[in-house]
Amino acid sequence: MTSESTLLTLVGSIYRAVGSSDHWQVFLEQLAEVLQSSATGIVSFDLGSEKAIFRAAVRTDPDCLKRYSAYYATKDMWVARGGRRLKTGFVETSQMLCPDDDLDRSEYYNDYLRPQDLFHQCGGVSSKRRRNCHLSLRCGLDIPVPSLVKRPSF
């Protein structure tokens, strides 16, 4: 059960991050801990060029972030299948965007996610214009999606 003090800590961290981008790492680590995420990040996608840039990330090897930005962003099954549904305020699980069986057969999973022990994802879109900013929480097969996206009780 998530306590009110945990929620207030997260809200305080968000306010500090808005005031200083150095604080996003702290917020993401706290959020990852509360929601049992193996990897958490804020990534922006340039929809015209299909380029992606991680604005902040925790629990992910920096080389993996570079490989995602350089190549795997164009192979990301969740982004590709999400298409028009990825609008401001949209909150999703990976299964809402791409069936597990399709992901399991993809280059994106087998060459990028699997070596990091990642399979499930949930997140939300905070803006959608030419750039799409997405908060992403990811975990492996050992953590079921409902655990990752469960609603905290206060």
C-alpha positions as CSV (number, residue, x, y, z in Angstrom):
1,M,0.0,0.0,0.0
2,T,1.3,3.4,-0.9
3,S,1.1,6.0,1.9
4,E,0.0,9.6,1.7
5,S,3.6,10.6,2.7
6,T,4.9,8.6,-0.3
7,L,2.5,10.5,-2.6
8,L,3.5,13.8,-1.1
9,T,7.2,12.9,-1.6
10,L,6.6,12.2,-5.3
11,V,4.6,15.4,-5.8
12,G,7.4,17.4,-4.1
13,S,9.9,15.7,-6.4
14,I,7.9,16.7,-9.5
15,Y,7.8,20.3,-8.4
16,R,11.6,20.3,-7.8
17,A,12.2,18.7,-11.2
18,V,10.0,21.3,-12.9
19,G,12.2,24.0,-11.3
20,S,15.5,22.3,-12.0
21,S,15.9,19.5,-14.6
22,D,18.6,17.9,-12.4
23,H,15.9,16.7,-10.1
24,W,14.1,14.5,-12.7
25,Q,16.5,11.6,-11.9
26,V,15.4,11.8,-8.2
27,F,11.7,11.8,-9.1
28,L,12.1,8.9,-11.6
29,E,14.0,6.8,-9.1
30,Q,11.3,7.4,-6.4
31,L,8.6,6.5,-8.9
32,A,10.4,3.4,-10.1
33,E,10.7,2.2,-6.5
34,V,7.0,2.8,-5.6
35,L,5.8,1.1,-8.8
36,Q,8.4,-1.7,-8.9
37,S,9.7,-0.5,-12.3
38,S,13.0,-2.0,-13.6
39,A,13.6,1.0,-15.9
40,T,11.9,4.4,-15.9
41,G,12.5,7.3,-18.2
42,I,11.2,10.3,-19.9
43,V,11.7,10.2,-23.6
44,S,10.7,12.6,-26.3
45,F,10.0,11.6,-29.9
46,D,10.3,13.9,-32.9
47,L,7.4,12.6,-34.9
48,G,8.6,14.0,-38.1
49,S,12.1,12.4,-38.1
50,E,11.3,9.4,-35.8
51,K,14.2,10.4,-33.5
52,A,14.1,9.8,-29.8
53,I,15.9,11.5,-27.0
54,F,15.9,10.3,-23.4
55,R,15.4,13.5,-21.3
56,A,16.0,11.5,-18.1
57,A,16.2,7.9,-17.2
58,V,17.0,5.6,-14.2
59,R,17.9,2.0,-13.8
60,T,19.0,1.7,-17.5
61,D,22.5,1.4,-18.8
62,P,23.5,4.7,-20.6
63,D,24.7,2.6,-23.6
64,C,21.2,1.1,-24.0
65,L,19.7,4.6,-24.0
66,K,22.2,5.6,-26.8
67,R,21.3,2.5,-28.8
68,Y,17.6,3.2,-28.4
69,S,18.0,6.8,-29.7
70,A,20.3,5.8,-32.5
71,Y,18.4,2.8,-33.8
72,Y,15.7,1.1,-31.7
73,A,13.4,4.1,-31.5
74,T,12.4,3.3,-35.1
75,K,11.8,-0.4,-34.1
76,D,9.8,0.4,-30.9
77,M,6.6,-1.7,-31.4
78,W,4.7,0.3,-28.7
79,V,5.3,3.6,-30.4
80,A,4.8,2.2,-33.9
81,R,1.5,0.5,-33.0
82,G,0.3,3.3,-30.7
83,G,0.1,5.8,-33.5
84,R,-2.9,8.2,-33.2
85,R,-3.8,6.9,-29.7
86,L,-0.7,8.4,-28.2
87,K,-2.3,11.7,-27.3
88,T,-1.8,14.1,-24.4
89,G,-3.2,12.4,-21.3
90,F,-3.2,8.9,-22.8
91,V,-2.1,6.3,-20.2
92,E,-1.4,2.8,-21.5
93,T,0.1,-0.6,-20.9
94,S,2.2,-2.2,-23.5
95,Q,-0.6,-4.7,-24.3
96,M,-2.9,-1.9,-25.2
97,L,-0.5,-0.9,-27.9
98,C,1.0,-4.2,-29.1
99,P,0.0,-7.9,-28.3
100,D,2.6,-9.7,-26.3
101,D,3.0,-12.4,-29.0
102,D,3.8,-9.7,-31.6
103,L,6.3,-8.1,-29.3
104,D,7.9,-11.4,-28.5
105,R,8.7,-12.0,-32.2
106,S,10.1,-8.5,-32.9
107,E,13.6,-7.3,-33.4
108,Y,12.9,-4.7,-30.8
109,Y,12.2,-7.2,-28.1
110,N,14.8,-9.8,-29.0
111,D,17.7,-7.5,-29.6
112,Y,16.9,-4.6,-27.3
113,L,14.5,-5.3,-24.5
114,R,15.3,-9.0,-23.8
115,P,19.0,-8.4,-23.0
116,Q,17.9,-5.9,-20.4
117,D,15.3,-8.3,-19.0
118,L,12.4,-6.0,-20.0
119,F,9.1,-7.0,-21.5
120,H,6.2,-5.0,-20.0
121,Q,5.7,-1.3,-20.2
122,C,3.2,1.3,-19.0
123,G,3.3,5.0,-19.4
124,G,1.6,8.2,-20.3
125,V,1.9,10.9,-22.9
126,S,2.3,14.5,-21.6
127,S,2.4,16.4,-24.9
128,K,1.8,15.7,-28.5
129,R,2.6,18.2,-31.1
130,R,5.5,17.7,-33.3
131,R,7.2,16.1,-30.3
132,N,5.7,13.5,-28.1
133,C,6.9,13.4,-24.5
134,H,6.4,10.0,-22.8
135,L,6.9,8.8,-19.3
136,S,7.7,5.1,-19.5
137,L,7.9,2.5,-16.7
138,R,9.3,-0.9,-17.8
139,C,9.7,-4.3,-16.1
140,G,10.5,-7.9,-17.0
141,L,8.4,-10.9,-17.4
142,D,8.6,-11.7,-13.7
143,I,6.5,-8.6,-12.7
144,P,3.0,-8.8,-14.1
145,V,1.6,-5.7,-15.6
146,P,-1.2,-5.2,-13.0
147,S,1.6,-4.9,-10.3
148,L,3.3,-2.2,-12.3
149,V,0.1,-0.2,-13.0
150,K,-1.9,-0.9,-9.8
151,R,-3.7,2.1,-8.4
152,P,-2.2,3.1,-5.1
153,S,-4.6,3.2,-2.2
154,F,-4.3,6.1,0.3
